[in-house]
Amino acid sequence: MPKELGIQEQVFGGEHHTGRVARPLWTAMKRGLLGRCPNCGEGKLFRGFTKTVDTCSVCGEEIHHHRADDLPAYLVIVIVGHIVLGAFMGVEATSTLSTWQHILIWVPLTIILSVALLQPVKGAVIGLQWAFYMHGFGGEKDGAGSHHGA
């Protein structure tokens, strides 16, 4: 039915039925986590804090079409939230700190952890997209007008 309607199936991954070679997921995510190209692991992935390079300077892999969007920020919120809330509850149960002391501890810790994790998590998401041939990493273009509100 989708073909009669002009809908094209979108396939992710390197499974045998796609004719694509499976890419190493964990290696690609680790490379992204370290700020390196998910393809070669040598070139830099970022040219700014969260701004990616257009292409890898070492292997030439195009990076510009990734669609990490808001997922890295949501993942950082979940990760940091669990760390800070767990630590806060432990400290609250075992000490008698005032509200101001808690604020002085947990607000800066939350900000520092969030800033420290945002780039690595975004790199890991880009590595995941590369490993699964998502959003242009498989050589095909995404649908017209599907990126950045176009």
C-alpha positions as CSV (number, residue, x, y, z in Angstrom):
1,M,0.0,0.0,0.0
2,P,2.7,2.6,0.7
3,K,4.1,2.3,-2.8
4,E,0.7,3.0,-4.3
5,L,0.5,6.2,-2.2
6,G,4.0,7.3,-3.2
7,I,5.4,6.6,0.2
8,Q,9.0,5.4,0.3
9,E,10.0,3.0,3.1
10,Q,12.8,4.4,5.2
11,V,15.3,1.7,6.4
12,F,17.9,2.3,9.1
13,G,20.8,0.0,9.9
14,G,23.1,-2.3,8.1
15,E,21.0,-5.5,8.3
16,H,21.4,-8.2,5.7
17,H,18.1,-7.3,4.0
18,T,19.3,-3.7,3.2
19,G,22.4,-4.8,1.3
20,R,24.5,-2.6,3.6
21,V,27.5,-3.6,5.7
22,A,26.7,-3.4,9.4
23,R,28.7,-0.6,11.1
24,P,30.1,-1.0,14.6
25,L,27.5,0.7,16.8
26,W,29.5,0.8,20.1
27,T,32.7,1.9,18.4
28,A,30.9,4.7,16.5
29,M,29.3,5.9,19.7
30,K,32.6,5.7,21.7
31,R,34.3,7.7,18.9
32,G,31.5,10.3,19.0
33,L,31.6,10.4,22.8
34,L,35.3,11.3,22.5
35,G,34.6,14.0,19.9
36,R,36.0,12.1,17.0
37,C,34.6,11.1,13.6
38,P,32.4,8.0,13.9
39,N,33.8,6.6,10.7
40,C,37.6,6.9,11.2
41,G,38.0,7.9,14.8
42,E,40.8,10.3,13.8
43,G,39.2,13.6,12.7
44,K,37.5,16.1,15.0
45,L,33.7,15.9,15.2
46,F,33.1,19.4,16.6
47,R,34.4,22.8,15.6
48,G,32.6,24.6,18.4
49,F,31.0,23.6,21.7
50,T,28.2,21.7,20.0
51,K,28.7,22.8,16.4
52,T,29.8,19.9,14.3
53,V,32.2,20.0,11.4
54,D,30.7,19.6,7.9
55,T,33.0,16.9,6.9
56,C,35.8,14.9,8.6
57,S,39.2,16.4,7.8
58,V,40.8,13.0,7.8
59,C,38.5,10.6,6.0
60,G,36.1,13.0,4.3
61,E,32.9,11.5,5.9
62,E,30.0,14.0,5.7
63,I,28.8,14.9,9.1
64,H,26.6,18.0,8.3
65,H,23.4,16.0,7.8
66,H,23.1,14.6,11.3
67,R,19.9,15.1,13.2
68,A,20.9,15.0,16.8
69,D,18.6,18.0,17.5
70,D,17.2,17.9,21.1
71,L,18.0,14.3,22.0
72,P,21.4,15.0,23.6
73,A,19.9,17.7,25.8
74,Y,17.1,15.4,26.9
75,L,19.6,12.6,27.7
76,V,21.8,14.9,29.6
77,I,18.8,16.0,31.7
78,V,18.0,12.4,32.5
79,I,21.6,11.5,33.3
80,V,22.4,14.6,35.4
81,G,19.0,14.5,37.1
82,H,19.6,10.9,38.3
83,I,23.1,11.7,39.5
84,V,22.2,15.0,41.3
85,L,18.9,13.8,42.7
86,G,20.4,10.6,44.1
87,A,23.3,12.4,45.6
88,F,21.0,15.1,47.1
89,M,18.8,12.5,48.7
90,G,21.8,10.7,50.1
91,V,23.2,13.9,51.6
92,E,19.8,15.0,52.8
93,A,19.3,11.7,54.6
94,T,22.7,11.8,56.3
95,S,23.3,15.4,57.1
96,T,21.6,18.6,58.4
97,L,22.5,21.1,55.7
98,S,20.5,24.2,55.4
99,T,18.5,25.1,52.2
100,W,21.2,27.6,51.2
101,Q,24.0,25.1,51.6
102,H,22.1,22.6,49.4
103,I,21.6,25.3,46.8
104,L,25.3,26.2,46.9
105,I,26.2,22.5,46.3
106,W,23.6,21.2,43.9
107,V,23.0,24.1,41.5
108,P,26.6,24.5,40.5
109,L,27.1,20.7,40.3
110,T,24.0,20.5,38.1
111,I,25.3,23.2,35.7
112,I,28.9,21.8,35.6
113,L,27.7,18.2,34.9
114,S,25.3,19.4,32.2
115,V,27.9,21.5,30.4
116,A,30.5,18.7,30.7
117,L,28.2,16.0,29.3
118,L,26.4,17.9,26.5
119,Q,29.1,17.6,23.8
120,P,30.1,13.9,24.5
121,V,26.4,12.9,24.5
122,K,25.8,14.7,21.3
123,G,28.8,13.0,19.8
124,A,27.5,9.6,20.9
125,V,24.1,10.3,19.3
126,I,25.8,11.3,16.0
127,G,27.8,8.1,16.2
128,L,24.6,6.1,16.7
129,Q,23.0,7.8,13.7
130,W,26.1,7.1,11.6
131,A,26.2,3.4,12.6
132,F,22.5,2.9,11.7
133,Y,22.8,4.8,8.4
134,M,20.3,7.4,9.6
135,H,19.6,10.9,8.1
136,G,21.9,10.9,5.1
137,F,24.7,8.8,6.6
138,G,23.6,6.0,4.2
139,G,24.2,8.1,1.1
140,E,20.5,8.9,0.5
141,K,18.9,12.3,1.2
142,D,16.3,12.8,3.9
143,G,12.9,13.8,2.6
144,A,12.6,17.4,1.3
145,G,12.0,19.9,4.0
146,S,12.7,17.5,6.8
147,H,15.6,19.2,8.5
148,H,15.8,22.5,10.5
149,G,12.3,23.5,9.8
150,A,12.8,23.9,6.1
